[in-house]
Amino acid sequence: MDKRTLQLGCRRFVVATLLALSLVLTSGAIPTTAQDDLNPGATQEEIETRDMLIVSQESLLNAYRCRFDIDTQIVPGGCESGKPHKRVPEPPRFEGFPTQRELQIRDDLIASQEALLNTYRCRFNIDTHIAPGRCIPPLVEVSSDLVWSPDGTRTAYARGYVEALYVADVLGNNPKQIASGFAYPNWVQNIAWSPDGAEIAFSHVHGHSYRGGIRVVPADGSGNPRWISDCGNRPSWSPDGSRIAFYFETTRGCNMVEGTYVVNADGTGFMKVSDYFELSGDTPDWTPDGRALRSPTRLYHINDDGTIDIEEMEYLRVPEGRPLPEGIDNGSEPVWSSDGTRVIFLGECTRELTPDGAISGQHCNKVFVANADGSDLKEVISIKDLPKTTDEYKNSFRNWYFDSESSPYPAPMQFIPGENIIVVTAASKKPRGPCGDGCYSHSNAYRTFLVTLPEQS
């Protein structure tokens, strides 16, 4: 979009804003009607608060206009050296009888200002964290190895055989190095954000022995990575961020017994939870209260004295343990929003079977969303909606089956916290690459997208 197109697209906001702004900044009061006098519904303080916000937002609009040389003809006094020549005057003290109409006029003006501010923010990539949706297009492709922060504002990644760990924005852009020194043949994988987003745990894999170790680093890069365990991989934070669970597979250089372990976030309180990989998921799965790890058929309760109590139970769907709402019979792999009000799931699926009849994977053509009670069921995206490529990618949506030998794992289907946006991954049925047909090479076989959900009815 060029400057002229932006100017024309914003004109309706600009005209409405200027007309209302001139009334507020010059007279303070807006002409009332007899009906207004009968329904005041406003106070002097509410009027004055809105007037000051209008001035503040108009000042910011003018700062953007001068900085980016856009709509400068409406800046009072023009621009000088990229800044407004004059300040927006403070509004006169409101004189009159406060009414609900006075408030509505001001609220409409504030909304128009905010819409124009967000247009500038997204167009010129400034203060985008303030804009609703953070200027994310309805459908945008991102790297498959991104791991989103708990609040959805940042991502982390360590791509291939790299010597550093990075934190970037929600789209994976503008990266900042927060840890380095992982020279080949070592590498980083299994990135996990702490619940408060302050730290990142990861597996530091040692060379050709594939011996992993767990390290933690401040997400802002203010400190060096610290060792939590010399052995282990796939770290998972407890809900309160006080402990980290991880798996350990027997490798050269480690004297630990294969199984699942838990350690305090500061590296103390090391304990073994199970002797084998009976626990569920790609990473250990905590219960919401953080006092147990769960598998499809067991709960491993972690007691304060370091002992473990095992509770046998009926099969639970993992990882959420929550099925699709009643009335939705043809969905697969549901993922629930953090507040439990909406669920996304795969549809129009075909399962893959091994020669002995076991399920080895599935291909799904669509993604759907619904409310918790099954109402407001809508299609989010079809595999046909994805951008075409010259590759063999555009085949199906995947969530739970990935090649266990590849790293990093593609981004799972998930909600982006705080936004009406989800992550979906499309997989190729016949991937290309150095490993040949039938080998799921993640760098070649997966494409990940951010998709805006349809509004709830």
Summary of the structure (lengths in Angstrom):
residues: 457
radius of gyration: 27.2
end to end distance: 31.8
largest distance: 86.3
contacts: 1395
relative contact order: 0.08
helix: 21%
strand: 31%
